[in-house]
Amino acid sequence: MDTPAQEIIFNKLTNIKNDLLNKKIPASYPHGMHAVMLDPRQKYFIDKFALINISAFVPVALNWVLPLARFIGEKTCLEIMAGKGVLAQALHECGVHMLATDDFSWKWHRNSQNKQGQPLIRDELWHNVEDIDALEAVKKYPQADFILCACPPFGCERLYHILRHIQQHNPTTQIIYIGETKGGCHAENKFFNTAKINNNDYLFNLAAKQYLPWPQMREELLLI
């Protein structure tokens, strides 16, 4: 049965969808999104994948991006696997010096060899995103103080190799990881077995606490 609470959440998400279509970062996402996203038969239904398709695999919102931006401060942040650059743009608008990169393999249905899929339309991008492989980007920009990676592909080995490269060549660089943790849908377990997680920064922990994943997702913010 549809309820007044569902209607309120539905209206908030409808407004957010309109903002995203106009490339505007929402202030926050409403708690209780699952109430309008899990059953397409109900009157008040929002398809989360419709929101993802016009934005990002993470619900980018200012309530957690702002403390993350304050944590990064004046340092340089390199985002790998940046997609359309939604998170990079949000951080840029909050004053962060961002370098955004992606090989755009997601446009090819994860089949970058045959190139069978949708061509990249530059108007889709929210931020300038350089077309380059993730590991090559890390090697190209050794001056980056932070490597940001949000929702890497399932079973992604690249992030493990990037972590090992950083440990060997840029040990002061930190990784900001957003995604499911060990045993989840994103990076391989050997990445988490190798990573050293820092739980001691107030601003980063504030961003992590404010972050609200999509329904049925178990994403977290980790500082590595």
DRENKELUM-352897 format. One line per 10 residues: their letters; for each residue x, y, z of C-alpha. Coordinates in nm, 3 decimals. Example, Ala and Ser with C-alpha at 12.3 -4.5 7.8 and 13.67 -1.06 7.14 Angstrom:
2
as = 1.230 -0.450 0.780 ~ 1.367 -0.106 0.714
//
This chain:
224
mdtpaqeiif = 0.000 0.000 0.000 ~ 0.129 0.344 -0.093 ~ 0.174 0.580 0.200 ~ 0.218 0.958 0.250 ~ 0.582 0.893 0.343 ~ 0.638 0.720 0.009 ~ 0.486 1.016 -0.171 ~ 0.725 1.254 0.007 ~ 1.029 1.043 -0.081 ~ 0.905 1.002 -0.438
nkltnikndl = 0.866 1.379 -0.479 ~ 1.215 1.441 -0.336 ~ 1.370 1.190 -0.574 ~ 1.175 1.333 -0.867 ~ 1.321 1.675 -0.789 ~ 1.668 1.519 -0.760 ~ 1.622 1.352 -1.099 ~ 1.537 1.689 -1.252 ~ 1.846 1.840 -1.090 ~ 2.064 1.561 -1.229
lnkkipasyp = 1.925 1.612 -1.577 ~ 2.041 1.973 -1.544 ~ 2.381 1.859 -1.407 ~ 2.313 2.001 -1.063 ~ 2.455 1.818 -0.759 ~ 2.175 1.747 -0.506 ~ 2.214 1.855 -0.145 ~ 2.131 1.506 -0.014 ~ 1.938 1.190 -0.088 ~ 1.642 1.098 0.135
hgmhavmldp = 1.660 0.815 0.383 ~ 1.408 0.541 0.312 ~ 1.473 0.536 -0.064 ~ 1.408 0.161 -0.062 ~ 1.038 0.237 -0.002 ~ 0.999 0.373 -0.356 ~ 1.271 0.183 -0.542 ~ 1.209 -0.187 -0.485 ~ 0.859 -0.249 -0.623 ~ 0.776 -0.116 -0.973
rqkyfidkfa = 0.410 -0.209 -0.924 ~ 0.350 0.063 -0.668 ~ 0.219 0.409 -0.750 ~ 0.523 0.590 -0.613 ~ 0.811 0.418 -0.786 ~ 1.152 0.554 -0.886 ~ 1.390 0.332 -1.082 ~ 1.731 0.373 -0.918 ~ 1.898 0.268 -1.242 ~ 1.735 0.563 -1.417
linisafvpv = 1.912 0.788 -1.167 ~ 2.237 0.595 -1.201 ~ 2.226 0.618 -1.582 ~ 2.208 0.998 -1.574 ~ 2.458 1.040 -1.292 ~ 2.684 0.782 -1.125 ~ 2.700 0.447 -0.949 ~ 2.723 0.636 -0.620 ~ 2.455 0.883 -0.502 ~ 2.670 1.196 -0.520
alnwvlplar = 2.538 1.460 -0.279 ~ 2.680 1.766 -0.109 ~ 2.608 1.647 0.245 ~ 2.898 1.400 0.222 ~ 3.102 1.555 -0.060 ~ 3.156 1.878 0.137 ~ 3.329 1.712 0.435 ~ 3.526 1.495 0.192 ~ 3.637 1.811 0.008 ~ 3.741 1.972 0.337
figektclei = 3.940 1.658 0.418 ~ 4.123 1.672 0.083 ~ 4.179 2.045 0.120 ~ 4.429 2.204 -0.118 ~ 4.589 1.875 -0.220 ~ 4.553 1.714 -0.563 ~ 4.302 1.433 -0.610 ~ 4.316 1.196 -0.907 ~ 3.995 1.009 -0.975 ~ 4.029 0.685 -1.170
magkgvlaqa = 3.733 0.501 -1.328 ~ 3.551 0.835 -1.302 ~ 3.266 0.752 -1.539 ~ 3.092 1.072 -1.644 ~ 3.282 1.272 -1.386 ~ 2.988 1.347 -1.156 ~ 3.184 1.300 -0.833 ~ 3.484 1.482 -0.979 ~ 3.262 1.776 -1.068 ~ 3.104 1.781 -0.722
lhecgvhmla = 3.446 1.791 -0.556 ~ 3.565 2.052 -0.806 ~ 3.267 2.272 -0.719 ~ 3.369 2.235 -0.354 ~ 3.717 2.366 -0.431 ~ 3.919 2.046 -0.481 ~ 4.192 2.032 -0.748 ~ 4.061 1.733 -0.944 ~ 4.211 1.520 -1.220 ~ 3.948 1.283 -1.359
tddfswkwhr = 4.026 0.981 -1.578 ~ 3.845 0.681 -1.725 ~ 3.902 0.440 -2.014 ~ 3.527 0.446 -2.089 ~ 3.511 0.068 -2.119 ~ 3.167 0.086 -1.952 ~ 3.041 0.247 -2.273 ~ 3.135 -0.073 -2.454 ~ 2.946 -0.306 -2.223 ~ 3.281 -0.395 -2.062
nsqnkqgqpl = 3.410 -0.519 -2.395 ~ 3.676 -0.265 -2.478 ~ 3.847 -0.496 -2.728 ~ 3.560 -0.530 -2.974 ~ 3.430 -0.177 -2.912 ~ 3.070 -0.291 -2.947 ~ 2.846 -0.056 -2.757 ~ 2.758 0.308 -2.720 ~ 2.999 0.575 -2.842 ~ 3.104 0.838 -2.594
irdelwhnve = 2.902 1.158 -2.618 ~ 3.103 1.440 -2.464 ~ 2.786 1.621 -2.354 ~ 2.727 1.331 -2.114 ~ 3.033 1.430 -1.915 ~ 2.997 1.649 -1.607 ~ 3.369 1.718 -1.581 ~ 3.670 1.695 -1.809 ~ 3.755 1.321 -1.803 ~ 4.078 1.210 -1.964
didaleavkk = 4.055 0.888 -2.168 ~ 4.326 0.674 -2.007 ~ 4.361 0.340 -1.829 ~ 4.349 0.362 -1.449 ~ 4.698 0.229 -1.378 ~ 4.847 0.440 -1.655 ~ 4.677 0.745 -1.505 ~ 4.835 0.675 -1.165 ~ 5.176 0.647 -1.332 ~ 5.117 0.965 -1.536
ypqadfilca = 5.020 1.176 -1.233 ~ 5.258 1.074 -0.952 ~ 5.202 1.416 -0.793 ~ 4.849 1.321 -0.686 ~ 4.810 1.318 -0.308 ~ 4.490 1.112 -0.326 ~ 4.363 0.846 -0.565 ~ 3.983 0.837 -0.569 ~ 3.798 0.531 -0.693 ~ 3.422 0.485 -0.665
cppfgcerly = 3.253 0.154 -0.745 ~ 3.516 -0.023 -0.956 ~ 3.383 -0.307 -1.174 ~ 3.304 -0.644 -1.018 ~ 3.621 -0.841 -0.949 ~ 3.839 -0.548 -1.055 ~ 4.208 -0.648 -1.039 ~ 4.326 -0.305 -1.149 ~ 4.280 -0.151 -0.806 ~ 4.505 -0.413 -0.644
hilrhiqqhn = 4.783 -0.340 -0.895 ~ 4.737 0.033 -0.838 ~ 4.767 -0.016 -0.463 ~ 5.087 -0.216 -0.507 ~ 5.227 0.049 -0.742 ~ 5.153 0.323 -0.490 ~ 5.309 0.125 -0.206 ~ 5.626 0.081 -0.410 ~ 5.656 0.424 -0.576 ~ 5.435 0.678 -0.393
pttqiiyige = 5.391 0.553 -0.036 ~ 5.252 0.887 0.089 ~ 4.962 0.876 -0.158 ~ 4.633 0.766 -0.008 ~ 4.339 0.593 -0.176 ~ 3.984 0.710 -0.117 ~ 3.773 0.404 -0.193 ~ 3.395 0.405 -0.228 ~ 3.231 0.069 -0.278 ~ 3.144 -0.263 -0.125
tkggchaenk = 3.412 -0.416 0.092 ~ 3.568 -0.762 0.110 ~ 3.339 -1.024 -0.042 ~ 3.127 -0.758 -0.212 ~ 3.061 -0.658 -0.571 ~ 3.361 -0.437 -0.639 ~ 3.735 -0.473 -0.582 ~ 3.897 -0.815 -0.540 ~ 3.956 -0.953 -0.193 ~ 4.335 -0.935 -0.237
ffntakinnn = 4.301 -0.557 -0.258 ~ 4.141 -0.551 0.088 ~ 4.388 -0.809 0.218 ~ 4.672 -0.574 0.117 ~ 4.511 -0.240 0.208 ~ 4.574 -0.062 0.538 ~ 4.261 0.127 0.641 ~ 4.285 0.459 0.828 ~ 3.989 0.518 1.060 ~ 4.132 0.816 1.248
dylfnlaakq = 4.044 1.126 1.047 ~ 3.743 1.325 1.174 ~ 3.644 1.492 0.844 ~ 3.680 1.173 0.644 ~ 3.477 0.982 0.901 ~ 3.210 1.254 0.883 ~ 3.187 1.210 0.507 ~ 3.170 0.832 0.551 ~ 2.894 0.867 0.810 ~ 2.688 1.098 0.587
ylpwpqmree = 2.722 0.878 0.279 ~ 2.398 0.702 0.186 ~ 2.425 0.416 -0.067 ~ 2.156 0.308 -0.309 ~ 1.906 0.054 -0.174 ~ 2.038 -0.304 -0.171 ~ 2.396 -0.177 -0.191 ~ 2.655 -0.202 0.090 ~ 2.898 0.066 -0.022 ~ 3.128 0.237 0.226
llli = 3.389 0.514 0.219 ~ 3.735 0.391 0.315 ~ 4.063 0.578 0.349 ~ 4.356 0.354 0.253
//
